[in-house]
Structures are given as structure tokens and as C-alpha cells.
Amino acid sequence: MKRHLVIWSQEALDEIAALWVAAPSELRKSILKAWHQVDETLARDPENLGESRDEGRRIWFEALLGVLFKVNVEKKEVRLLQVWTFKTR
């Protein structure tokens, strides 16, 4: 299976950087781990992750990160549009 190229928008990069900087030191490692997991999983099979949204976008939750992304099947690219943290119950 051909892997997809994962491209982070500047907005998503700014958001993940702000989350990491604002996080207490014990949470930073978890954010970094989730960030790498998002990259790896989206590169493998983005079309089957999460739920579809309008305008061809998809939403997916991994560990403590939520992501909004768009897949370009023809170019084998995934563009990450937004990222945020969430708390599990």
C-alpha cells in the first residue's frame, strides 16, 4: 500500500506548538507521542479514519488530540487543517 504524504497547515502547526508550550511538563510527552501517532496513522490509511464532515473534510480523535483533515486521493496527500486537545471521561 502506498503511503500518503501528511502535510500540516501552518494553522495546525501553530496550534500543536501552542498546546505543547502551554502543557505541563508531564503532559508534553503525551502530546508528542499522540502527534507522532497522528502522522503515522494518517500516512497509512486516512480515507478510513474518523468521520466525514462537509467539504471533504474528516475529523478523528487519537489519544488526546482531535484533528480535522482533508484527503487528496489522487495526490496521495493528507492536509491537517486543525488540531486540539480533548479530555476523556
For each residue, the residues with C-beta under 8 A, 3 or more apart:
1: 44 45
2: 76
3: 43 44 76
4: 42 43 44 46 71 76 77 78
5: 43 75 76 77 78
6: 39 42 43 77 78 80
7: 77 78 79 80
8: 12 13 16 80
9: 12 13 79 80 81 82
10: 13 14
11: 14 15 81 82
12: 8 9 15 16 67 80 81 82 83
13: 8 9 10 16 17
14: 10 11 17 18
15: 11 12 18 19 82 83 84
16: 8 12 13 19 20 31 35 65 83
17: 13 14 20 21
18: 14 15 21 22
19: 15 16 22 23 31 83 84 85
20: 16 17 23 28 31 32
21: 17 18
22: 18 19
23: 19 20 27 28 31
24: 27 28
25: 28
26: 29 30
27: 23 24 30 31
28: 20 23 24 25 31 32
29: 26 32 33
30: 26 27 33 34 63 64
31: 16 19 20 23 27 28 34 35 64 65 85
32: 20 28 29 35 36
33: 29 30 36 37 63
34: 30 31 37 38 62 63 64 65
35: 16 31 32 38 39 65
36: 32 33 39 40
37: 33 34 40 41 62 63
38: 34 35 41 42 62 65 67 80 83
39: 6 35 36 42 43
40: 36 37 43 44
41: 37 38 44 45 49 62
42: 4 6 38 39 46 49 67 69 78 80
43: 3 4 5 6 39 40 46 78
44: 1 3 4 40 41
45: 1 41 48 49
46: 4 42 43 49 58 69 71 78
47: 71 73
48: 45
49: 41 42 45 46 58 60
50: 58 59 60 61 67
51: 58 59 60
52: 57 58
53: 57 58 59 68
54: 57
55: 70
56: 70 71
57: 52 53 54 68 69 70 81
58: 46 49 50 51 52 53 68 69 70 71
59: 50 51 53 66 67 68 69
60: 49 50 51 66 67 69
61: 50 65 66 67 86
62: 34 37 38 41 65 67
63: 30 33 34 37
64: 30 31 34 85 86 87 88
65: 16 31 34 35 38 61 62 83 84 85 86
66: 59 60 61 83 84 85 86
67: 12 38 42 50 59 60 61 62 80 81 82 83
68: 53 57 58 59 80 81 82 83
69: 42 46 57 58 59 60 78 79 80 81
70: 55 56 57 58 78 79 81
71: 4 46 47 56 58 77 78
72: 75 76 77 78 79
73: 47 76
74:
75: 5 72
76: 2 3 4 5 72 73
77: 4 5 6 7 71 72
78: 4 5 6 7 42 43 46 69 70 71 72
79: 7 9 69 70 72
80: 6 7 8 9 12 38 42 67 68 69 83
81: 9 11 12 57 67 68 69 70
82: 9 11 12 15 67 68
83: 12 15 16 19 38 65 66 67 68 80
84: 15 19 65 66
85: 19 31 64 65 66
86: 61 64 65 66
87: 64
88: 64
89:
